């Protein structure tokens, strides 16, 4: 680098005063010459930043110059450093942001993509994508992911960057070429460079006290790392002016979005100055006002200057506390409030005011959205939510355990008496555990979860990218506990830390009060417990929690605590133990799919409590015995997708969300299958939405039709199963049947009869799920209400009739159209059968067709007389072979 460029900072007092002149001139010249070479190499490396991340404001030699100038301002005219300190500080300037480019990493992009931070950023991006979105990020997205990753790892990379080397024509070149200085100061320069991303409170412990001079240099050339780190972070925080966002380059880059706002903010900030009347204050002004359309950029400037102000104040306090010389500048004028800053960084046509969206009544938010209003009257939901959180914690720990670790994880649900009027429910696990920062942050941040917070990247880098699905994602489940508990305590510690790191968060009177944090001295848990949540609730409330009946059940009998836990977790991949009055029982196995199938159905469906009216326990047991052998997995490679059998009776299947029982508004059971099927959540209350995979569900239903054809006797159950298979979009061909002239015929039998009679008529009704769609109904004058329901012996069909259902919701009776093929309906199957047998089938709609004659007794209420004709809309179906069509055509 030319000396004229270097001279811009060499003429500053901070440099000239401390390294330019004095004793040991040869050693000073060694430092100056080495720094010039260090500077030249760092400038070349820094230029790679703009190539890789053009959206970043400048980090090249102009940034280095500006940092020196800002450090000189902040330090003041009387600030003293030793020559070695000047060199180390200057080296930290060169390294602190240098790793914001791929060139700083051996292996370049491949090396960055191998980091846990890249995988975390990629996993976070993938989770935000809609189903069916691109599986790989595009070029622009990859650049954004690279920015996130380099910003996360560049400070850590700075620790070793002084040793960075390249090879040219067989010769090695180091970023810091002087062997003595690189060997003995490189690591310290890296530490100070990296420290600009550390918390201010950790500097003293991580950097330590004064260090001695190097061999051959004056003994009083000591180095004070904390002082240099404080000076660097203050210079970096206050370097916010036009030097980083010059006009021509700003226009050339054509930036968009947040990057453009950051450039615009700094482009309008003039060089700051120190007020002679108040030398402790750094003053920022704007070169021209921010208009209304620049408001976002102004707020970015305000936030940045507020951070700079806090950084100056925190550093000043630290230096004074450890007995080091304070910096002259310790605040940014006007950064305390928007209106004060707006007098310096000017606006035009609008005024910035502090009107942030905030929650002032957390208890009210919990009352409205986090408890009964969100989950209804299903008081067992809080227990489910706590088990779900525990299961997620165990899955996360599994990902962090070494390969071949014996750890599998366990949850204990405990019920204890707590006097005459209260009981305690405890849910404890040996999973990931929570630090104090998590206990007082994401846990009680409504709508936030640990895995979606910034803490997870800092505390557990790489965890996001493990690919483990989590069941908790909305960050509101913990708040459901306030709907049942009078007192809540959460004891936790990170699983890989000792009991002395345990903390307890306690809500003494529920959500309206502020919690208190108890330290490790109050811990009573064993070393195997990572987290324990304890709910103290009234005994009368426990009775409500244990009422697990459905809206249509006859019984009001509450379940036991053990039964409730078993029913809540039909497909969970974690062992659950229940402790009631000291009696410990394993109620659920992570290998639940190896359980006896009938016993598993009883556990999750609770038939003795939730039996329908006029259905005996014996009848339900018979249904379970019939369904158990037909249970099949929706996905053999992922048992949690579901294990179920389509039912031919009113079944008690469980709709699950994330392997847990879903929250539903009315009947707690699905009557079309036995077992459990996993669905996507329909919002934070975890009611069920669409199935996790429609393709899996359809394939499973098709297999169920084959099984039913082999194991279920021909009759009513097969017909019901066929209709339900079609509702799941499966192919019910093996068991398809229909009422043909009031006789139930299989698909083959109906085909043969239709071919014999030539024309068949199907009464039709509108299909409720879609406009302009139709399904096969029954012969009636009107297709709604209870009027025109006839007994079979009251109607005499005038033409061959096939009938379906009075329900317009059944996909089995849907009529295929061009817009709605209805492949798995009965007529869809008939179409395929006709095509395979070279039979042509055509249809036409007929309105008010005389389909039957009423032969019952006169009915004044329904205005029916014996012998009157019954008209309805019908689909006329004609079956013919090509030869018959040829014979019938005009010659």
Secondary structure, DSSP 8 states (H G I E B T S, - for coil): --HHHHHHHHTSHHHIIIIISSS-HHHHHHHHHHHHHHHHHHHHHHHHHHHH-TTS---SHHHHHHHHHHHHHHH-TT----HHHHHHHHHHHHHTTTTSSGGGSTTHHHHHHTSHHHHHHHHHHHHHS-TTS-SS--HHHHHHHHHHHHHHHHHHHHTTGGG-EEEETTEEEESS--HHHHHHHHHHHHHHHHGGGS-GGGHHHHH-S-B---TTS-TT--B-HHHHHHHHHHHHHH--SGGGS-HHHHHHHT--HHHHHHHHHHHTB---EE-GGGTTEEE--BSS-B-GGGHHHHHHHHHHHHHHHHHHHHHHHHHHHTT----S--EETTTTSHHHHHTTS-BSS----------S-HHHHIIIIISHHHHTT-TTHHHHHHHHHHHHHHHHHHHHS-TT-----EEEEEEEE-SSSEEEEEEEE-SS---HHHHTTGGGSTT--GGGSTHHHHHSTTSGGG----S--SS-GGGGGGGT-SEEEEEE--TTS-GGG-EEEEETTSTTS--EEE-GGG----TT-SEEEEEEEEHHHHHHHT----TTBS------HHHHHHHH-TT-SSEEEEEETTEEEEEE-TTGGGS-HHHHHHHHH-TTTS-BTT--HHHHHHHHHHHHTT-EES-TT-GGGEEEEE-SS---BEEEETTEE---SS-SSBTTEEEEEEEEESSTT--EEEES-HHHHHHHHHHHHHHHHHHS-TTHHHHHHHHHHHHTT---GGG-EEEETTEEEEHHHHHHHHHHHSEEEEEEEE-TTSTT-EEE--S-SSSSSSTT---GGGEEESS-EEE--S-TT-GGGB---SS---TTSHHHHHHHHHHHTTEEEEEEEEEEEEEEEE-S--BTTTTB-TT-EEEEEEEEEEEEEHHHHHHHS--
